[in-house]
């Protein structure tokens, strides 16, 4: 089935940008992976103040 208007799917992404999160202290928030008891655990950590949260949006 041919697509009208460029041949791209309506759900295709043309540009993928990573969203950056910032802590109230001004530092950038990065995701880190820890291994505890054989399980992987993702945490969000501020690079400036070393604050740790479960999700990057918890810093707001």
C-alpha positions as CSV (number, residue, x, y, z in Angstrom):
1,X,0.0,0.0,0.0
2,X,1.5,3.3,-1.1
3,X,1.7,6.2,1.2
4,X,0.7,9.6,-0.1
5,X,2.9,12.6,0.7
6,X,6.4,11.3,1.0
7,X,6.1,7.6,1.5
8,X,6.7,7.7,5.3
9,X,4.6,6.0,7.9
10,X,2.5,8.2,10.1
11,X,4.2,6.8,13.1
12,X,7.8,7.1,11.9
13,X,10.1,9.4,13.8
14,X,12.1,11.9,11.7
15,X,14.4,13.1,14.5
16,X,15.1,11.4,17.8
17,X,16.2,13.7,20.6
18,X,17.1,12.7,24.1
19,X,15.4,14.7,26.8
20,X,17.8,16.2,29.4
21,X,16.7,16.5,33.0
22,X,18.2,19.0,35.5
23,X,18.2,19.0,39.3
24,X,17.1,22.2,41.2
25,X,20.8,22.6,42.2
26,X,21.7,23.1,38.5
27,X,23.3,19.7,37.8
28,X,22.4,17.3,35.0
29,X,20.6,14.1,35.9
30,X,22.0,10.8,34.5
31,X,20.6,7.3,34.6
32,X,22.8,4.6,36.2
33,X,22.4,0.9,36.6
34,X,23.1,-0.9,39.8
35,X,23.2,-4.6,40.4
36,X,21.7,-5.7,43.8
37,X,21.3,-9.4,44.6
38,X,21.5,-10.4,40.9
39,X,18.9,-7.9,39.9
40,X,19.4,-4.8,37.8
41,X,18.1,-1.6,39.2
42,X,18.0,1.7,37.4
43,X,18.4,5.0,39.3
44,X,18.7,8.6,38.4
45,X,21.6,10.6,40.0
46,X,22.5,14.3,39.9
47,X,26.1,14.8,38.9
48,X,26.5,17.9,41.0
49,X,24.9,17.1,44.4
50,X,24.9,13.3,44.1
51,X,21.2,13.1,44.9
52,X,19.6,9.8,44.0
53,X,16.0,9.3,42.9
54,X,14.0,6.5,41.2
55,X,13.1,8.5,38.1
56,X,14.5,11.7,36.5
57,X,11.2,13.4,36.9
58,X,11.4,13.0,40.7
59,X,13.9,15.9,40.8
60,X,11.4,18.5,39.8
